[in-house]
């Protein structure tokens, strides 16, 4: 059983301030959160110093294990921008009253966030009911958690019957390999390692058919968005340019090794992972499917699933205020 609500996690989670050096001590630099083993085109620009060159300020890049930790770091003022934060942890924080906003769609990845059942159980989508009573590791408040809840709901499995452990994907991948878990949920490199010891219940395409979308956003505290909108627009412009570079196959050989090293992965694993990602263009992001209305509606659905599961006490009436397209629209004009 889950011993604590996601709201409590969102309000009580903390990160080591010692791990976040004071790049903004002079009042001009910013700290940006990102994930290791989560390769994206922006990392080429990160390594090449393109962000600093364009923004004109020092940037302190800090890696995190979960999107919930990103929320906590933004709440404490230690982080100004979070790249590729999952929608579910964003929704949990916003629902708890944290004033943060989505400023772009970082990546869509229905094939790269999932739950894996231990091979020894021989359970697939046709026998998923056998998961009742099993031990599963889930990083609470993340996209993987939302996907887990949605899939269990689809299969009619009462999560109250399961032993649910809150674990970061890297840790649960190791635990699954050791045979101490029946199922583990996660993403990226950890998911790839999980699949060496088990199988997914539903493919990315099958999840999308059920309305289980999986995408990350770039997020920031609302006061930072308001006060530093020009800086944020420049940041998003660099990100968009990096995505456009990656979309041109001619740049792949140059960019891939740099991205791999920054992600802490082999070139082969990086290629396998990033090939499952979709990086929407700025025009796509501003369309109705995404920030033009789709994302706001989707967040309401995510919040509803968490409320029904007892993970958060309540949802916002609307998540329209949790999206601010101003900086992205400005970036489009740059």
Buried (B, 14 or more C-beta within 10 A) or exposed (E): EBEEBBBEBBBEBEBEEEEBEEBBEEEEBBBBBBBBBBBBBBBBBBBBEBBBEBBEBBBBBBBBBBBBBBBBBBBEEBBBBBBBBBBBBBBBBBBBEBBBBBBBBBBBBBBBBBBBBBBEBEBEBEEBEBBBEBBBBBBBBBBBBBBBBBBBBBBEBEBEEBEBBBBBBBBBBBBBBEEBBBBBBBBBBBBBBBBEBBBBBBEBEBBBEEEBBBBBBBBBBBEBBEEBBEBBBBBBBBBBBBBBBBEEEEBBEEBBEBBBBBBBBEBEBBBBBBEBBEBBBBEBBBBEBBBBEBBBEBBBBBBEBBBEBEBBEEBBEEBEEBBBBBBBBBBBEE
